[in-house]
Amino acid sequence: MNEVVRPNRIEVHDRDALATARAVLDACADAKAMGEAVTAAVARNAQWRGADCINLLAPEAPTSPGVRALLAAEIGTRAAEGHIGPVNRWFAGTRHIDEVEALCVELLKQHFRCAYADHRMCASMVGNAVVYTALTQPGDVVMTAAQPIGGHSSNRLDGPAGAMGRKIVDIPFDPEELVVDIDLFRRSAPLVAPKLVALGLSMTLFPQPVAEMKKVISEWGGRLFFDAAHQLGLVGGRQFQDPLAEGADIMTGSAGKTFSGPQSGIIVWDDPDITEPVTTAVFPVWAATHQVNRVAALALATAEAIAFGDALQAQIVKNAQALAKALQERGIPMLGAHKGFTTTHQAIADVRKYGRGLKAAQTLERANLIVNKNLLPSDRKEDWDFPGGLRIGTIEVTRFGMKEREMEAIAEMIARVIVRGEKPEDVRNDAVALRHSFPTLYYCFEHGLPPA
Ligand SMILES: *Cc1c(COP(=O)(O)O)cnc(C)c1O
């Protein structure tokens, strides 16, 4: 106990934020007031981020009223570890939980046009750990994308792949085209003969040469793993390449990014030979009590995607293209401009001449325009806390019914802040007004499609 109050303790979290929280708790008369302090902070976020901001974070999506309600459902208080079915479960009483989970799995198979799906990952990061567990051994070579080109820590040395002792070799990329350099891959991959190639990109503008890569690694029986954390909704809604159809052995994805469901992870695949290793890497290795409320919400979000996914994802891409074009026209250099800017939900701005990504994102935040700092392919290791770019996503604005015209208005607000140096506080009223004029969440059973 005494450890906790030692003055010189080491913190990785921001010390001031923790000190502020301690002061808040110290000022509370009793534990009930402490609980109220938590609820009040949640309410402040709901007002600011939920009602008054233009949220342009690419890995973020609002969920429908039905999906949100299921996240608070009674079923989320039940324990149900194991595989679906009465004999597979440790606990009795899971009859209806089995129903819900089986519906979720079958909905996922239908939507992603695949033979197998798993629904039990509380995060896509965990799905990636499942794939490494199922398809590789410690010491195996895995080729993955480096962070400045869009790679994610889950597939790198500092994430589960590295922590589990996989040896990481970079997939070669063309930094201008923002796609795998397939000629270089043809030459470099055979030198290390990776057991697995993990193609996962948090910065993702264009399709990747999945079929060509699979052909190369098939020579030694290597497998291709497409980490579609960001693109999952686009794949399901047929607005992006279909990695499984093009030859990927397995695909993971985040349910809370373009897929626009509850934050969590899914895995889909077709090959019966990997069904046993993958399913048993989920349980008992990486999931136990896997939040059945979240599974129910995921199932409903998948039904929504079956009904509205094609229309939603098509508009998300059109909006990203319109936003990128409008930003470029206002003096902000955009990646991929020479090939139509983007084919996804993302637009990537090069803001090196506007104070770099951290400062630009923090200034835009004061105008209630929420984006994230992002590495550019040219960023060096020492730039990582202060990257040169911004990543801007169109999932949420699209779900609220905004179209190309509003993207033009948003680009204008962004340019007023970072190109023309207007005070962000002067732009904020316009951002709030735009957000308030789009109060309804669409592409869901409650509200259908937005007006034409
Ligand atoms: C976001 C992301 C992940 C992690 O997904 P979570 O659902 O946040 O755990 C994994 N890989 C890539 C490429 C990502 O962008």
The ligand as an SDF file (V2000), in Angstrom:
LIG
                    3D

 15 15  0  0  0  0  0  0  0  0999 V2000
   -6.3610    0.5760  -35.4660 C   0  0  0  0  0  0  0  0  0  0  0  0
   -5.4650   -0.4930  -35.9880 C   0  0  0  0  0  0  0  0  0  0  0  0
   -5.2910   -1.6960  -35.2920 C   0  0  0  0  0  0  0  0  0  0  0  0
   -5.8430   -1.9050  -33.9050 C   0  0  0  0  0  0  0  0  0  0  0  0
   -7.2040   -1.9580  -33.9010 O   0  0  0  0  0  0  0  0  0  0  0  0
   -8.0040   -1.7770  -32.5130 P   0  0  0  0  0  0  0  0  0  0  0  0
   -9.3870   -2.1730  -32.8680 O   0  0  0  0  0  0  0  0  0  0  0  0
   -7.8430   -0.3540  -32.1460 O   0  0  0  0  0  0  0  0  0  0  0  0
   -7.3810   -2.6910  -31.5320 O   0  0  0  0  0  0  0  0  0  0  0  0
   -4.5540   -2.6960  -35.8830 C   0  0  0  0  0  0  0  0  0  0  0  0
   -3.9890   -2.5240  -37.0960 N   0  0  0  0  0  0  0  0  0  0  0  0
   -4.1080   -1.3780  -37.7810 C   0  0  0  0  0  0  0  0  0  0  0  0
   -3.4600   -1.2600  -39.1300 C   0  0  0  0  0  0  0  0  0  0  0  0
   -4.8320   -0.3090  -37.2490 C   0  0  0  0  0  0  0  0  0  0  0  0
   -4.9420    0.8390  -37.9220 O   0  0  0  0  0  0  0  0  0  0  0  0
  1  2  1  0
  2  3  1  0
  2 14  2  0
  3  4  1  0
  3 10  2  0
  4  5  1  0
  5  6  1  0
  6  7  2  0
  6  8  1  0
  6  9  1  0
 10 11  1  0
 11 12  2  0
 12 13  1  0
 12 14  1  0
 14 15  1  0
M  END
$$$$
